Structure formats: C-alpha cells, structure tokens
Amino acid sequence: MMACVRTQVGIVGAGPAGLLLAHLLHREGVDAVVLEARSREYVEMRVRAGVLEQTSVELLREAGVADRLDREGLVHEGISLRFDATDHRIAFTELTGRSITVYGQQEVVKDLIAERIAAGAPIEFEVADVAVHDLTGDAPRITYTDATGRGQELTCDVIAGCDGFHGVTRDAIPAGALTVYEHVYPFAWLGILAEAPPSHEELIYAYHERGFALHSMRSPRITRLYLQVAPDESIERWPDERIWEELHRRLAADGFSLTEGPVLEKVITGMRSFVVEPMRHGRLFLAGDAAHIVPPTGAKGMNLALADVRRLAGAVTDFLRHGRVDGLDAYSDACLRRVWRAEHFSWWMTSMLHRAEGDDAFQRRLQLSQLRYTATSPAAATSLAENYVGLPFDAT
Ligand SMILES: Cc1cc2nc3c(=O)[nH]c(=O)nc-3n(C[C@H](O)[C@H](O)[C@H](O)COP(=O)(O)OP(=O)(O)OC[C@H]3O[C@@H](n4cnc5c(N)ncnc54)[C@H](O)[C@@H]3O)c2cc1C
C-alpha cells in the first residue's frame, strides 16, 4: 500500500538547486521534502562545476553555509586568455572590484547535505519512479518508490523541479505549454581531474589552432584540465599520454610548464545551450539545469541554479506565509532575464575560443581580433569581467 505524506514544498533533485532551495526554505520555517534518485555518496562525489561567482559566494554566506567555503575556497582575482602563446590577464578585481572563488560543486553539495541532515530535515536518497501529478491544481502530488522499495505519495502546495537536464519534471509539462530554445555546438569537452598541483595560480583559457584548452583547478593539489574534442569523440581513443601531449601543445606559452600527475577521472561532455520558457507550469516551478543549460566556457551553470532558487525561495515563502502570488507569478520572467544574459555570455566565450570544423581563415581572424580587443580594451575586458564574476541579482 502507498504511504501518503503532506509537505509544503516537494523538491525533486538534490543538486545545488534543490539543496539550496530546501535550505533557504528551512530557514524561513517552510517544510520541504527533498527526493534524490542517486545515493548520498554518489552526489557528494560527482565532479562538475568549480567556479562560484562572487554573487553566489555572498548568497551562500547569507544563507549561513559558507564556513568551509570561506576556509578552503580559492579566491581568484582574474583569469588569463592565452593566445599567440602569450597570456593576457583579465584583472577582475581591478576592473570590477569583485572576484570569483574556486570551490568544487560537490563541496557545495556536501555542505548543504550536511546542514540538512544536521537540522533533521527530510531528504531521501535512492528514490525511483518519481512522477509529478495534478500540476495545475492547488494540491500537486509526487509519487515515487523509496529506497526500501515502498510506494510513496507526497501531497504538496508547490513542487520544485530541480532534477537537472535529464530529470522527469520538465517532461511532465504538456507539449505546447513550453517553448524550447536550443543550440548544440559542433564540439565537446574532454575533462580530466589530475592529482597534480595547478601549473598557474589562475584559470587559463587557451585559444589554439588545434582547439580550445582550459587549465583550471579544484584545490592546491588537484588540477582540472579540459580539451576541445569532436562531439562524437570516444574516450577510449584518449589514453592519458595522448591527453597530456595535447594539453602541452595547446597550453604552450613562454615560461609556462604544465605539471602532470595521475589522472583521477576523465569524461567527455557535449556542449549545449538550452532554455525552456516559461520556467513554470501551474504549481510546478523549474530551477537550474531542469530549465536551462549553458556550455561550461562561461562557468555559469551552477551559479544560475543558485540564483534561480534564491528567487524561488522568496516567492514560495511569500505565497505560503502571506498568500501572495506576485513573486510566484514573476519568478519565470525574472529568472529568464538572468538566464539569457548567461546564455549569451557563455555562447560568446565559446564562440571566441573554439575552432569548429570547417571554420575558415576569415573566422580565425575574427576570433583573434575579438581576443585582442578583449585583452587590450578596458571596456571590452570589463564586459567579460563583470559577466564572469556575476552581475548583481537584480541587474539583468
Ligand atoms: C558532466 C558535467 C560537467 C559540468 N561541468 C561544469 C563546469 O565545469 N562548469 C560549470 O559552470 N558547470 C558545469 N556543469 C554544469 C553544472 O554542473 C550544472 O549547471 C549544475 O549541476 C546545475 O545544478 P542543478 O541542481 O540544477 O542540477 P544537477 O546538479 O544536475 O542536480 C539534479 C539532481 O537531480 C537528480 N535527479 C535527476 N532525475 C531525478 C529523478 N527523476 N528523481 C529524483 N532525482 C533526480 C540528479 O541525480 C541530481 O542530483 C557541468 C554539468 C555536467 C553534467
């Protein structure tokens, strides 16, 4: 027999969006249940994004979940654009007064899960068969099978679809109610995590005729490196030696030497821009990757997810406490303004830095001209910097 439970907010997905939403609601005294398909260990080990905008750091601080982030996060005051084998630094702090913090997404996830468990608030891992129902009524429901194999039903006031790009909540919205905007890029990123100290104190975005490369890091001991590869590339064709060889080539610059180390993980990820409008259907609200995807070149994915739920938490609280619907009604449009700014910035960075098959010499000249302009014009550099460090929440 199915067990029936009532809560105020049913949250599908324990990624950065679902977990921060649950935490912000908990601080406001709003009940929520978080349902996650994977195990706790899996989500805490899942390596993805690693750059927090200053706006995100401030949000996590205000939410009281930034103690470890403040201790262990690496504050970066700029990045390098590397082209013509030379570094051109974009000095974020000089240009905008703001910075970014390198802190792995899985660390944000660990901090938020620990907080929720310490608070004794409900979070269920390893659930299956999640389905959402009655979205346009005032008591939407979630049915699922819990970790013990028992059927469950959760009746809610509001459902938050925070289940990422491959989740089920977006697909539960009837065809015709959503408009999809999508762009698939003709390349992918091969990413590795290496047990090696970073070879440079800041991120390096390298433009090279053989394709883009990125030098990043997760900690003073762990380097994160990416190579542009073909969209249908197979990881089997990339033994570690070949990856290092290609990284050495694309990251070459005067006075730079790349430190190698054991490869802890390697994965190929496709590049896509994707947005659905609106980010709401009745009492279902989509947040984070469930509603939008950006190519990782602009380091925006996790930051957008956090910005969405900041707004959603406020709107849901106003609704449940005071019966006000204006915040819920404004949610989608307000989020989408920030989403489209990030979509454009991520597309722009991607277009400037990657070589697509079939690009001709004209295209290459345009890219180099854009890179030189960005590196030498304070106005152009400031535009990159202010987008990268994160525009204020209400600026877009
Ligand atoms: C492989 C990869 C690498 C990335 N690298 C970068 C990067 O380098 N830089 C960057 O800025 N961004 C990167 N991103 C993007 C960034 O990680 C995402 O934007 C971010 O995770 C969005 O958070 P979210 O909470 O919306 O979604 P997610 O983190 O995807 O969380 C969704 C959660 O929902 C769960 N879930 C899914 N379906 C169900 C279901 N049916 N029932 C219950 N739970 C479900 C998932 O297991 C997951 O835990 C990367 C993404 C991927 C996939």
PDBQT file of the ligand as one rigid body, heavy atoms in Angstrom, charges set to zero:
ROOT
HETATM    1  C1  LIG A 401      29.320  16.392 -16.675  1.00  0.00    +0.000 C 
HETATM    2  C2  LIG A 401      29.053  17.836 -16.335  1.00  0.00    +0.000 A 
HETATM    3  C3  LIG A 401      30.125  18.713 -16.162  1.00  0.00    +0.000 A 
HETATM    4  C4  LIG A 401      29.888  20.047 -15.853  1.00  0.00    +0.000 A 
HETATM    5  N1  LIG A 401      30.936  20.909 -15.712  1.00  0.00    +0.000 NA
HETATM    6  C5  LIG A 401      30.694  22.186 -15.443  1.00  0.00    +0.000 A 
HETATM    7  C6  LIG A 401      31.753  23.094 -15.317  1.00  0.00    +0.000 A 
HETATM    8  O1  LIG A 401      32.925  22.738 -15.465  1.00  0.00    +0.000 OA
HETATM    9  N2  LIG A 401      31.455  24.394 -15.052  1.00  0.00    +0.000 N 
HETATM   10  C7  LIG A 401      30.140  24.824 -14.878  1.00  0.00    +0.000 A 
HETATM   11  O2  LIG A 401      29.897  26.002 -14.601  1.00  0.00    +0.000 OA
HETATM   12  N3  LIG A 401      29.129  23.976 -14.977  1.00  0.00    +0.000 NA
HETATM   13  C8  LIG A 401      29.371  22.688 -15.256  1.00  0.00    +0.000 A 
HETATM   14  N4  LIG A 401      28.348  21.844 -15.364  1.00  0.00    +0.000 N 
HETATM   15  C9  LIG A 401      27.013  22.360 -15.128  1.00  0.00    +0.000 C 
HETATM   16  C10 LIG A 401      26.655  22.372 -13.647  1.00  0.00    +0.000 C 
HETATM   17  O3  LIG A 401      27.223  21.261 -13.012  1.00  0.00    +0.000 OA
HETATM   18  C11 LIG A 401      25.131  22.398 -13.529  1.00  0.00    +0.000 C 
HETATM   19  O4  LIG A 401      24.690  23.600 -14.115  1.00  0.00    +0.000 OA
HETATM   20  C12 LIG A 401      24.612  22.253 -12.106  1.00  0.00    +0.000 C 
HETATM   21  O5  LIG A 401      24.842  20.948 -11.651  1.00  0.00    +0.000 OA
HETATM   22  C13 LIG A 401      23.121  22.582 -12.037  1.00  0.00    +0.000 C 
HETATM   23  O6  LIG A 401      22.614  22.234 -10.796  1.00  0.00    +0.000 OA
HETATM   24  P1  LIG A 401      21.151  21.635 -10.639  1.00  0.00    +0.000 P 
HETATM   25  O7  LIG A 401      20.944  21.469  -9.187  1.00  0.00    +0.000 OA
HETATM   26  O8  LIG A 401      20.210  22.445 -11.432  1.00  0.00    +0.000 OA
HETATM   27  O9  LIG A 401      21.196  20.234 -11.388  1.00  0.00    +0.000 OA
HETATM   28  P2  LIG A 401      22.014  18.915 -11.034  1.00  0.00    +0.000 P 
HETATM   29  O10 LIG A 401      23.277  19.229 -10.360  1.00  0.00    +0.000 OA
HETATM   30  O11 LIG A 401      22.048  18.119 -12.287  1.00  0.00    +0.000 OA
HETATM   31  O12 LIG A 401      21.109  18.186  -9.962  1.00  0.00    +0.000 OA
HETATM   32  C14 LIG A 401      19.935  17.496 -10.315  1.00  0.00    +0.000 C 
HETATM   33  C15 LIG A 401      19.734  16.352  -9.340  1.00  0.00    +0.000 C 
HETATM   34  O13 LIG A 401      18.511  15.705  -9.625  1.00  0.00    +0.000 OA
HETATM   35  C16 LIG A 401      18.695  14.312  -9.556  1.00  0.00    +0.000 C 
HETATM   36  N5  LIG A 401      17.666  13.683 -10.360  1.00  0.00    +0.000 N 
HETATM   37  C17 LIG A 401      17.603  13.569 -11.708  1.00  0.00    +0.000 A 
HETATM   38  N6  LIG A 401      16.481  12.938 -12.075  1.00  0.00    +0.000 NA
HETATM   39  C18 LIG A 401      15.820  12.648 -10.939  1.00  0.00    +0.000 A 
HETATM   40  C19 LIG A 401      14.604  12.000 -10.667  1.00  0.00    +0.000 A 
HETATM   41  N7  LIG A 401      13.832  11.500 -11.643  1.00  0.00    +0.000 N 
HETATM   42  N8  LIG A 401      14.223  11.867  -9.384  1.00  0.00    +0.000 NA
HETATM   43  C20 LIG A 401      14.964  12.357  -8.372  1.00  0.00    +0.000 A 
HETATM   44  N9  LIG A 401      16.145  12.978  -8.577  1.00  0.00    +0.000 NA
HETATM   45  C21 LIG A 401      16.566  13.134  -9.837  1.00  0.00    +0.000 A 
HETATM   46  C22 LIG A 401      20.113  14.110 -10.072  1.00  0.00    +0.000 C 
HETATM   47  O14 LIG A 401      20.663  12.887  -9.635  1.00  0.00    +0.000 OA
HETATM   48  C23 LIG A 401      20.820  15.289  -9.468  1.00  0.00    +0.000 C 
HETATM   49  O15 LIG A 401      21.356  15.020  -8.200  1.00  0.00    +0.000 OA
HETATM   50  C24 LIG A 401      28.555  20.504 -15.684  1.00  0.00    +0.000 A 
HETATM   51  C25 LIG A 401      27.490  19.623 -15.843  1.00  0.00    +0.000 A 
HETATM   52  C26 LIG A 401      27.724  18.296 -16.182  1.00  0.00    +0.000 A 
HETATM   53  C27 LIG A 401      26.553  17.382 -16.383  1.00  0.00    +0.000 C 
ENDROOT
TORSDOF 0
